């Protein structure tokens, strides 16, 4: 019965979105720059760990007003993301993961500048299924997020470890599916001193009984990038991502954010070998 109910809701959402597509939507393009430092290492046997520290910044245009645009995607802090993971590599093709407690801090904007700040706590189980198609590696990532969004705080009421006000909070759930492809350039596999291409698409769906039908589909991300594996300990990546967020929270329920993102990643692997 629950599966049938979800199916009917998805059909209804499809019909609603189709009807919305008949009328013009308002698309707002905002320049962003995301910087990610990803550190990982072995624990024992098939267990490993990972720490991800990501800072997301954006142009001054935070309230859909083109007049506030500066052309600098690093102008304002948008989000700061801290995600730890524990991984279990069951086989070369299957990996289970758990984010025991992640933290995300987000700025709200008014008149082109941050006007308020709120924190989020997140727990997320995850599974990655891997397949090899000749030189191309395909990863299917399935993630389910349990999210607690804290209350708004003064925009400057935070330090480097921002904390947050959870005296009142909003509970949400979200499912994410990402399909990602990676292919080495000029070599059979991605090994030391290898350039590689990567691309992915990720769909995010809000879950739960109290999600309005119009807001079930949260956002979609498309990425195309280039990476270079220096050695077994260090890789660098640069990519372009387009993030489409279906807000539908204005008076006419037609606003969509299109974030054009420059993403730079630094991955430090096998940290235990440094010691």
C-alpha positions in Angstrom: 0.0 0.0 0.0 2.8 2.4 0.8 4.6 1.6 -2.4 1.3 2.3 -4.3 0.8 5.5 -2.5 4.3 6.7 -3.4 3.8 5.7 -7.0 0.6 7.7 -7.2 2.3 10.7 -5.6 5.1 10.5 -8.2 2.5 10.3 -11.0 0.7 13.3 -9.6 4.0 15.2 -9.3 4.8 14.4 -12.9 1.4 15.8 -14.0 1.9 18.9 -11.9 5.4 19.5 -13.2 4.1 18.9 -16.8 1.4 21.4 -16.3 4.0 23.9 -14.8 6.1 23.4 -17.9 3.2 24.7 -20.0 3.7 28.2 -18.3 7.0 30.1 -18.3 9.3 29.5 -15.3 11.6 32.1 -13.8 15.2 30.9 -14.0 17.8 32.7 -11.9 21.4 32.1 -12.8 24.0 32.5 -10.0 27.8 32.0 -10.2 29.3 29.7 -7.6 32.7 28.3 -6.6 33.0 25.1 -4.6 36.3 24.0 -3.0 36.6 20.5 -1.6 39.3 18.8 0.5 38.8 15.1 0.8 41.0 13.0 3.1 40.7 9.2 3.5 42.6 6.2 4.9 42.4 2.6 6.0 41.1 1.4 9.4 41.4 -2.4 9.3 40.5 -5.1 6.8 37.7 -3.9 4.6 36.9 -0.8 6.7 38.1 2.7 5.8 37.3 6.3 6.7 36.8 9.6 4.9 36.6 13.3 5.9 35.2 15.8 3.5 35.5 19.5 4.1 33.8 21.6 1.4 33.3 25.4 1.2 30.7 26.7 -1.2 30.8 30.3 -2.1 28.7 32.4 -4.5 28.4 35.7 -6.2 26.7 38.6 -4.5 23.4 37.8 -6.2 21.6 35.9 -3.5 18.1 37.4 -3.9 17.5 37.0 -7.6 18.5 40.6 -8.3 20.9 40.8 -11.3 21.8 44.4 -10.2 23.7 43.0 -7.3 25.9 40.7 -9.4 29.7 41.3 -9.1 31.0 38.6 -11.4 33.0 37.1 -8.5 31.8 33.5 -7.6 33.9 33.6 -4.4 32.3 36.8 -3.1 30.1 35.4 -0.3 30.0 32.2 1.8 27.0 30.1 0.7 27.6 26.9 2.7 30.3 25.1 4.7 30.0 21.3 4.6 31.7 18.8 6.9 31.0 15.1 6.2 32.7 12.2 7.9 32.2 8.6 6.6 32.9 5.1 7.6 33.1 2.7 4.6 32.9 -1.1 4.3 34.1 -2.5 1.0 32.2 -5.8 0.8 33.6 -6.6 -2.6 35.2 -4.7 -5.5 31.7 -3.9 -6.8 29.9 -3.1 -3.6 30.7 -0.6 -0.8 28.5 0.3 2.1 29.0 3.6 4.0 27.6 5.6 6.9 27.9 9.3 7.7 27.4 9.1 11.5 26.9 12.9 11.9 27.6 15.5 9.3 27.3 19.3 9.7 26.2 21.9 7.1 26.1 25.6 7.7 24.1 27.8 5.3 23.7 31.5 4.7 20.4 33.1 3.8 20.5 36.2 1.6 18.7 39.5 1.3 19.6 42.5 -0.9 22.6 40.5 -2.3 24.3 39.9 1.1 24.0 37.3 3.8 21.2 38.2 6.2 20.9 35.1 8.4 22.6 31.8 9.1 21.4 28.3 10.0 23.0 24.9 10.7 22.0 21.4 9.7 22.9 18.1 11.2 22.7 15.1 9.0 23.0 11.2 9.2 23.2 9.3 5.9 23.6 5.6 5.0 25.0 5.1 1.5 25.7 2.3 -1.0 27.9 2.5 -4.1 27.7 -0.1 -6.9 30.6 -0.2 -9.3 30.9 -1.7 -12.7 33.7 -1.6 -15.3 32.9 -1.1 -19.0 36.2 -1.4 -20.8 38.1 1.7 -19.8 35.1 3.4 -18.2 34.2 2.9 -14.5 30.6 3.5 -13.7 29.5 4.2 -10.1 25.9 4.1 -8.9 25.6 6.0 -5.6 22.4 5.7 -3.5 22.2 7.9 -0.4 19.4 8.4 2.1 19.7 11.5 4.3 18.1 12.2 7.7 18.3 16.0 8.2 17.7 18.3 11.1 17.7 22.0 10.1 18.3 24.4 13.0 16.9 27.9 13.7 18.1 31.1 12.0 20.9 33.0 13.7 22.5 36.3 13.2 24.8 36.1 10.2 27.9 37.0 12.2 27.0 34.8 15.2 29.4 32.1 14.3 33.1 31.1 14.5 35.1 28.7 12.4 33.3 25.8 14.0 29.9 27.4 13.6 27.8 25.2 15.9 24.2 26.1 15.5 20.9 26.7 17.3 18.8 23.5 17.5 16.5 24.7 20.2 13.9 24.4 17.4 14.5 22.3 14.3 12.9 21.1 11.1 13.2 17.4 10.3 13.5 16.3 6.7 14.5 13.3 4.7 15.9 13.1 1.2 16.9 10.3 -1.3 19.8 10.9 -3.7 20.9 8.9 -6.7 24.1 9.6 -8.6 25.4 7.9 -11.7 29.1 8.7 -12.4 31.5 7.8 -15.1 35.3 8.0 -14.9 37.7 7.3 -17.9 41.5 7.6 -18.0 43.1 9.5 -20.9 45.9 7.7 -22.8 46.0 4.8 -20.4 44.1 1.6 -19.7 43.4 2.4 -16.0 43.6 5.4 -13.7 47.1 5.1 -12.0 49.9 7.4 -11.1 50.5 10.4 -13.4 47.2 9.8 -15.2 44.7 12.4 -16.5 41.1 11.3 -16.5 37.6 12.6 -17.4 34.6 12.3 -15.1 30.9 13.1 -15.5 27.9 12.6 -13.4 24.2 13.3 -12.9 22.6 13.3 -9.5 18.9 13.5 -8.7 17.6 14.5 -5.2 14.1 13.7 -4.1 12.5 14.9 -0.9 10.9 12.1 1.1 8.3 11.9 3.9 4.6 12.3 4.6 4.6 16.1 4.9 6.4 17.0 1.6 4.1 19.0 -0.7 3.7 17.2 -4.1 5.2 20.2 -5.9 8.4 19.9 -3.8 9.1 16.2 -4.0 11.8 16.8 -6.7 14.4 18.9 -4.9 17.3 19.4 -7.3 19.5 18.0 -10.0 23.2 18.2 -10.5 25.1 17.7 -13.7 29.0 17.7 -13.7 31.7 17.5 -16.3 35.3 17.6 -15.2 39.0 16.8 -15.6 41.2 15.2 -13.0 44.9 14.3 -12.5 46.1 11.5 -10.2 49.6 12.5 -9.1 50.2 9.4 -7.1 48.4 6.9 -4.8 48.2 9.7 -2.2 47.1 12.8 -4.1 44.7 13.7 -6.9 43.4 17.1 -8.1 40.2 17.8 -10.0 38.5 20.7 -11.7 35.0 20.6 -13.0 31.9 22.6 -14.2 28.6 21.8 -12.4 25.1 23.0 -13.1 22.9 22.7 -10.1 19.1 23.1 -10.8 17.1 23.8 -7.6 13.3 23.7 -8.0 12.3 26.2 -5.4 8.7 26.9 -6.5 8.3 29.0 -3.3 7.4 32.4 -4.8 3.9 33.7 -5.3 3.5 32.1 -8.7 5.4 28.8 -7.7 7.7 29.1 -10.8 11.1 30.0 -9.5 14.1 27.8 -10.4 17.7 28.5 -9.3 20.4 27.6 -11.8 23.8 27.6 -10.1 26.8 27.6 -12.5 29.6 26.2 -10.4 33.4 26.0 -10.7 34.4 23.1 -8.6 38.0 22.4 -7.4 38.8 19.2 -5.5 41.9 18.0 -3.7 41.8 14.3 -2.6 44.4 13.0 -0.1 44.2 9.2 0.0 45.9 6.4 2.1 46.7 9.0 4.8 48.2 6.2 7.1 51.1 5.8 4.6 52.4 9.2 5.5 53.2 7.9 9.0 
